[in-house]
Amino acid sequence: MRYVAAYLLSALGGNENPDAKHIKKILESVGIEADDTRLEKVLAELKGKKVNDVIAAGMCKLASMPAGGAVAVATSAAAGSGGASAPAAAEEKKKEEKKEESEESDDDMGFGLFD
C-alpha cells in the first residue's frame, strides 16, 4: 500500500508516470526503505495507465462490495432521489440502541459502577 500511496503522491505532484527513483525518494523522505520487488510489481501494474482511470475503475468495484461502502452508496442514492427517510430511520435506530445499552448496564449486579 505504501508503494501505491507514493505513486499517487508523485502523480498528484504532476509526474504522471513516476519511476522507481521518484517513488523511492518519496518513501525515504518518511523513513521507509523500499523493497525493489514490490516496487517493480506496482510499477508494472500501473504502467501505461492514468491514475484517474485506475481510481474510477476501483470505485466501481467498491460499489459492488457487500460492505460498509455499499451501504453508504445506497443511502446516498436514496437521499439523492429525494427520499430522506433512510437517514432518519438510521438515526432512530441509533437512538433505540443507545437506550438499550443504558438499561443493560445497571442489570449486571444491581448497581452501577459510579453509584
C-alpha positions in Angstrom: 0.0 0.0 0.0 2.9 2.4 0.7 4.1 2.0 -2.8 0.7 2.8 -4.3 0.5 5.8 -1.9 3.9 7.1 -3.0 2.9 6.6 -6.7 -0.3 8.6 -6.1 1.6 11.4 -4.3 4.0 11.6 -7.2 1.2 11.7 -9.7 -0.6 14.3 -7.6 2.6 16.4 -7.7 2.5 16.5 -11.5 4.6 13.4 -12.5 2.1 11.3 -14.4 4.5 8.4 -14.9 6.7 8.1 -11.8 9.6 5.7 -11.9 11.2 3.7 -9.2 13.7 6.5 -8.4 10.8 9.0 -7.7 8.9 6.6 -5.5 12.0 5.6 -3.5 12.7 9.2 -2.9 9.2 9.8 -1.5 9.4 6.7 0.7 12.8 7.5 2.0 11.6 11.0 2.9 9.4 9.4 5.6 11.9 6.8 6.7 10.7 3.8 4.7 13.2 1.5 2.9 11.8 0.4 -0.4 11.6 -3.2 -1.4 12.6 -3.4 -5.1 10.5 -6.5 -5.9 7.3 -5.0 -4.6 8.0 -1.6 -6.1 8.6 -3.1 -9.5 5.3 -5.1 -9.2 3.4 -1.9 -8.5 5.1 -0.1 -11.4 4.4 -3.0 -13.7 0.7 -3.0 -12.8 0.3 0.8 -13.3 2.5 1.1 -16.4 0.7 3.0 -19.1 -2.4 3.7 -17.0 -3.7 7.0 -15.9 -4.3 7.4 -12.2 -7.8 8.8 -12.6 -8.8 5.8 -14.7 -7.4 3.4 -12.2 -9.3 5.2 -9.3 -12.5 5.2 -11.3 -12.3 1.5 -12.0 -11.6 0.8 -8.3 -14.6 2.9 -7.3 -16.9 0.8 -9.5 -15.5 -2.4 -7.8 -16.0 -0.9 -4.3 -19.6 0.0 -5.0 -20.5 -3.7 -5.7 -18.9 -5.0 -2.5 -21.3 -6.0 0.3 -19.5 -4.0 2.9 -19.9 -0.6 4.6 -19.2 1.2 1.3 -22.2 -0.4 -0.3 -24.5 0.8 2.4 -23.2 4.4 2.1 -23.7 4.3 -1.7 -27.3 3.0 -1.2 -28.0 5.7 1.4 -26.6 8.5 -0.8 -28.6 7.2 -3.8 -31.8 7.3 -1.7 -31.0 10.8 -0.5 -30.2 12.0 -4.0 -33.6 10.7 -5.3 -35.4 12.9 -2.9 -36.0 10.2 -0.2 -34.8 11.5 3.1 -36.4 8.6 5.1 -33.2 6.4 5.1 -31.1 8.8 7.2 -34.0 9.4 9.5 -34.5 5.7 10.0 -30.8 5.2 10.7 -31.0 8.0 13.3 -34.0 6.4 15.1 -32.2 3.0 15.2 -29.1 4.6 16.8 -31.3 6.2 19.5 -33.0 2.8 20.2 -29.7 1.1 20.5 -28.4 3.8 22.9 -31.4 3.3 25.2 -31.0 -0.4 25.3 -27.3 -0.1 26.3 -28.0 2.1 29.2 -30.7 -0.2 30.6 -28.5 -3.3 30.4 -25.5 -1.7 32.1 -27.2 -1.5 35.5 -28.6 -5.0 35.4 -25.3 -6.7 35.9 -25.2 -6.9 39.8 -27.9 -4.5 40.8 -25.7 -1.4 41.0 -23.8 0.8 38.6 -20.1 1.4 38.5 -20.4 5.0 39.7 -23.4 4.8 42.0 
